[in-house]
Amino acid sequence: MANPTTEITLAQLESFFSSCTLPATIQLGPGEKIVDVPKFLENHILLLKSNPALVVMIPHLDRLKKVYAILSGKNGNSTSPFCL
């Protein structure tokens, strides 16, 4: 089964995040905690818009996709309290 976030675009991510009630913090994985989610999203989206073709931006997009998967419930959780 394919990863549901593989084909999502930056514009789709930005639209999704703008429609959500964002948590203050979020745990992406072991040792990977975002302590200011709105600022994180703002900075990552701005960086990706400014430098879309740079290979060094791939981790930024991957982290946005992780946040999307958690907030949308596509990370294995059946529901999300933030974005329904």
C-alpha positions in Angstrom: 0.0 0.0 0.0 1.3 3.4 -1.0 2.0 6.2 1.6 -1.0 8.5 1.5 1.2 11.6 1.8 3.6 10.8 -1.1 1.7 12.7 -3.8 0.5 15.6 -1.8 1.6 19.0 -3.0 2.9 22.0 -1.1 -0.3 24.0 -2.0 -2.5 21.1 -0.7 -0.5 21.0 2.5 -0.7 24.8 3.0 -4.5 24.7 2.4 -4.9 21.8 4.8 -2.9 23.5 7.6 -4.8 26.7 7.2 -8.1 24.9 7.7 -7.0 23.2 11.0 -7.0 24.1 14.6 -3.3 23.6 15.2 -1.8 22.2 18.4 0.9 24.2 20.2 3.3 21.3 20.1 3.5 18.0 18.3 5.7 14.9 18.6 6.8 13.6 15.1 8.8 10.7 16.4 11.5 9.8 19.0 13.6 12.9 19.5 11.6 14.9 17.0 9.2 17.4 18.8 7.9 20.6 17.4 7.4 23.1 20.2 5.7 25.9 18.1 3.6 24.3 15.3 2.3 27.5 13.7 5.8 29.0 13.5 7.2 25.6 12.2 4.6 25.5 9.4 5.1 29.1 8.5 8.9 28.8 8.2 8.9 25.4 6.4 6.3 26.5 3.9 8.2 29.8 3.3 11.5 28.0 2.8 9.9 25.5 0.3 8.2 28.3 -1.7 11.5 30.2 -1.9 13.7 27.2 -2.8 11.4 24.5 -4.3 14.0 22.8 -6.5 16.8 22.5 -3.9 17.6 18.9 -2.8 18.4 20.2 0.7 14.7 21.1 1.0 13.5 17.5 0.9 13.7 17.0 4.7 11.5 20.2 5.2 8.8 18.7 2.9 9.1 15.4 4.7 8.5 17.0 8.1 5.5 18.9 6.7 4.1 15.6 5.4 4.6 14.0 8.9 2.7 16.8 10.5 0.0 16.4 7.9 -0.2 12.6 8.5 -0.6 13.1 12.2 -3.2 15.9 12.0 -5.2 14.2 9.3 -5.2 10.8 11.1 -3.3 9.2 8.1 -0.5 8.0 10.3 -2.5 4.9 11.5 -4.7 6.8 14.0 -8.4 6.6 13.2 -9.2 10.1 14.3 -7.5 13.4 14.8 -8.7 16.0 17.3 -7.4 18.9 15.2 -8.5 18.5 11.6 -11.7 16.6 10.8 
